[in-house]
Amino acid sequence: MSGRKLSGWRGVLAWLALASVSVALQAHPVDSDVVTGRPALHLDIHTSRLELTPYVSVYHDPGGQDDLAAVRERLASGGFSPLPDNKTAFGFQPGAFWFHARLVNANLREPRWLLVQKYALSDYIEVHTLHADGHVDTHTGGDALPFEARSIRYRLPNFWINVPPGPPVDLLVRISSQSSMQVPLWLYTPGAFAEVSRDAQFGIGLYYGILLALFVYNLVLWLRLRDPSYFWYLLHISAFGLVLFTLNGLGFEYLWPKSPWLADKAVPLSICLAQVGMQQFARYFLELRQRWRLGDLVGLAMIAFFVAWGLASVWLPYRIATPVASAAVFVSIAWIAIESIVVTARGYKPARIFLLAWGLFLAGTGMFAALAFGVLPKTFLTEYGVQIGSATEMLLLSIALSYRYSALRQENERIIRAGREELAQEVEQRTSELRLALDQLGQAHARLRESSQRDGLTGLHTRAHFMERFQQLMVEAYRAEQPLSVLMIDLDHFKDINDQHGHLVGDECLRFSAHLLGQILRRYNAVVARFGGEEFVVGLPGKDGAQALQVAEELRRSLDESACDVAGIQIRLTASIGVHELQVDGGSQVANALQQADEALYRAKADGRNCVRWGGGLPTHAT
């Protein structure tokens, strides 16, 4: 039977299946939850990720004694109410919160969904799915349980739930925690969650990459200069990085996955340690002992408090240790701001940059703490403001340290000009150390640029990044049982263009070709990279051999029909393209796939160029 006939039968079967779901939905009217008045959540083929907040109703059980049966009775009697102003942050609250949503699945392809609680510090979470036939599925999680209890090894609590197409499914989530009550619930298909978690991990990696670069840079300076300010700055970076590592759930995932006790105690301990580092750094950088004795004494008193409270939090319950430590953060950072204002007013110029940096950090930390107490709603800015503010603050503080050191160097030069020849050798030594530190910083920046994932000429991914990403595509295709194809593209007679018009024109042609290829391939979710010279490589997820041939022909035709305009010169470009569909069996190698596509590319060149060739035989899915 031909592919066209098979496609026709699949369409008929899909239509009949959708019709059956439609009949089931008519048999179960679920446009809204008649008990709570909240709209029912319809999951269709176009839904891959969705925030549950607009569809959720809530019930607060202050004593935390109600079981599932009691809550079902309360739900039936209208005891649940909508989230106030769609607010998902309630601050520190006693007892347990129950959340309800009604789900209706019209997507035959996705009976299994992932529920994610986008707050890492909830202690106990129970997820109940109540099905139309009466049976109930129950899952438990939270950071009071070992990390292995989670459905997926991920920093945020998550649960697989079954939502079969047709009749409605009631979702009941119980959360009790000594931490801040934050309940941003999201629903994902497996593929959508993979994309979101990848992007989130990239952002987190970028943040900690900045912290690590600053740590290494200032560690080198401290080892060379032995200035105490650099040491306390290193403690500040390390301790605050640990705070966010804990709050983001990464500490529980990577450092103590088998110790819920340590996951519980790490929050107040890391907060107190971070505040000790901040106060000490402020004392030394602002030179409080010489410039404002009262401010120095208050700073020492705060350090003593945080040391004592950190030790006490080992024995105190979380519901006491963490709120007090979080509230003390407001006082601590506000006092540091006051210290910097006073020292700035007294003419200490490096304190200006310090004040600017601390203002950004104060805003970010203030929003985060206000979110923990339920004062501000959970938004992107309030959730990630502390990361943005802290990263900016640490960069500015690094600049402030350099500025402070520059001020010391200028003071030494003034002393030299005043005739104190005995200090000339020390000034020269410090100047050499500064030059060494700046050279090391330049080398570090050069290494960062070299490790970029983007090709500097075309803006496409680099070959190394493609190899890594394509390996991931192979794993994903194997798990999802989806086809995967690869294209090798080579611009025809490109050497002639360089010889006739020069390499600058050739570079413009490469940029033009890369832009054209990127525009077309964007809608196919393809991964495209510059493979080398005038060669490009493309990974096509979800495309079998026949479909990949169609995409390749579209690329070839678009290049053939376009012309690169460089300084009034119209340069026509053509390409030879090799196509290969991988046998996704879990053991394929990237190099083998590229070799097959490359052989097809050489076949296209041998056949006269400006054509598309398949990597051996006919495509396995060809009509």
Residue, then its C-alpha position, 0 to 999 in steps of 0.5 A: m500500500s502506498g504512503r498516500k493511502l496509509s496517510g489517508w487511513r491515518g487521517v480517517l482514524a484520527w478523525l474517528a478518535l477525535a469524534s469519540v473524544s468529542v462525544a465523551l466531552q458532550a457526555h461530561p459537560v466540563d466547561s467549568d467546575v460547577v462546584t468551585g466556579r473555576p473554568a475547567l482546564h482543557l488540554d488539547i493537541h495545541t497545549s504543551r505547557l500551561e500554568l494552572t493558576p487561573y484554573v485552581s481553587v484553594y482551601h486552607d486547612p490551618g490544623g493540617q488534619d483533613d484527609l482526602a475524604a474530608v477534603r472531597e466532601r468540602l469540595a462538593s459542598g463549595g468549601f474551595s475558593p478561587l486564588p485571590d487575585n491569582k496569587t500563588a505566594f501566601g508567605f509563611q502559613p501554618g497547616a496545609f493548603w489544598f488546591h483543586a483543578r478540573l482537567v479535561n484531556a482532548n489530546l489523544r497523543e498525551p495521556r501522561w502529563l508532568l505536574v511541576q511545583k515551581y518552588a523547591l522548598s515545599d516540605y510535603i506534597e501530595v498529588h491526587t488524581l480523581h478519575a471518572d470511574g472512581h479510582v484515585d492515583t496518589h503521589t507524594g514528594g517534597d524536600a522532606l523526602p529523599f530526592e529519589a522519590r521524585s518522578i524525574r530527577y530535577r531540582l523542582p518537585n514533579f509528578w507524573i499524572n495520568v489524564p486519559p482523554g475523554p471524561p474529566v479528571d479532578l486534581l487535588v494537591r495538598i502542600s504543607s511546609q514550614s517554608s514559605m507557601q509558594v504554589p506555582l503549579w505548571l503542567y507539561t507534556p514530556g517534550a515541553f518539559a524537556e525544552v523548559s528544563r534545558d532552558a532553565q538549566f542554561g540560565i542557571g549555568l550562566y549565572y553560576g558561570i558568572l559567579l565562578a569567573l568572578f571567584v577565580y579572578n578575585l582569588v588570583l588577586w587575593l593570592r597576589l595582593r593579600d588584601p582582606s577585602y578580596f578574601w571577604y568578597l570571595l566569601h560573599i560570592s561563595a556564601f550567596g551562591l550557596v544560598l541560591f543553590t539551596l533555594n533553587g533546589l540544586g543543593f538537594e539535587y546535587l549535594w545532599p540528595k539523601s539528607p532531607w534534614l540537611a536540605d531543611k537546615a541548609v536554608p537558614l545556615s546559608i543565609c546566615l553565612a552569606q550575611v556574615g560575608m556581606q557584613q565583613f566585606a562592607r567593613y573592610f571595603l568601606e574602611l569603617r574602622q577608620r571612617w565611621r566607628l559607630g557603623d563598624l560596631v553595628g556591623l560587628a554586632m550583626i555579624a555576631f547575631f548571624v553567627a549565633w543564629g546560624l548555630a541555633s538554626v541547627w536545633l531550631p525548627y525550620r518554621i522559626a529559623t528561616p523566617v527570622a533569618s529571612a527577616a534579618v536580611f532586610v535589616s542587614i542589607a539596609w544597614i550596609a546601604i546606610e554605611s555606604i551612604v555615610v562613607t560616600a558623604r564623607g568623601y570616599k569615592p570607591a563607596r559610590i560604586f559600592l552604593l550603586a551595586w548594593g542598591l541593585f542587590l537590595a532591590g533584588t533581595g528585597m523582592f525575593a524576601a517579600l515574595a517569601f512572606g507573600v507581600l509581592p506576587k510571584t512573577f519573573l522579576t520577583e522570582y529571579g530578581v535576586q539572581i539578576g541583582s546579585a549578578t550585577e552587584m557582584l560585577l559592580l563590586s569587582i569593578a569597585l575593588s579595581y577602582r579602590y585598588s586604582a585609588l591606592r595606586q594613585e595615592n602611592e604615586r602622590i607619595i612618590r611625587a612628594g619625595r618619599e623615595e623609600l616607598a618607590q620599590e613597594v609602589e612598583q611592586r604593587t603596580s606590577e601586581l596590578r598589571l599581572a592581574l589585568d593580564q590574567l583578566g584579559q586572558a580569562h576574557a579571551r578564553l570565555r570568548e573562545s568557548s562561545q557557542r556561536d560562529g563569529l562570521t555567520g552567527l550560526h552554532t559552531r561545529a563543536h556545539f552542533m556535535e554536542r546538541f546532535q547527540q542530544l537529539m539522537v537520544e531524544a529521538y530514540r526515547a520518543e521513537q521519532p525519526l531524525s535526519v541530517l543534512m550536509i550542505d556545501l556552497d558550490h564553486f565558492k573558491d571561485i567567488n573568493d578568487q574573483h571578488g575577494h574574501l570579504v565578498g566571500d564572507e558576505c556570501l557566507r553570511f547571506s547563505a547562513h541567514l537564508l538557511g536559518q530563516i527556512l530551517r527555523r520553522y522546522n526546529a532544526v539545529v544548524a551550524r557552520f561545519g567549516g569553510e563554506e559547509f553547513v550541517v543541519g539536524l532535522p528532528g522529527k523528519d524522516g528521509a522523504q521529508a528531509l529530502q523535501v526540506a533539502e530541496e527547498l533549501r537548494r531551490s531558495l539558494d538557487e533563486s536568490a542572489c547575494d547583493v554585495a556593493g551592487i554585485q549580484i552573486r548567485l549561489t548554489a549548493s550541493i546537499g547530502v541527506h541521511e536518515l539515522q537508524v535511531d536505535g540508541g547506539s548510533q554515533v554522530a560521526n557515523a551519521l555525518q559520514q553518511a551525509d557527507e558521502a551523499l554530499y560528494r555524490a551530489k557534487a559528482d552529479g553536477r552540483n546544485c542538487v540533492r542526493w540521498g545517502g545510499g538507496l531510497p529513503t526508508h519512508a519514501t512513498 
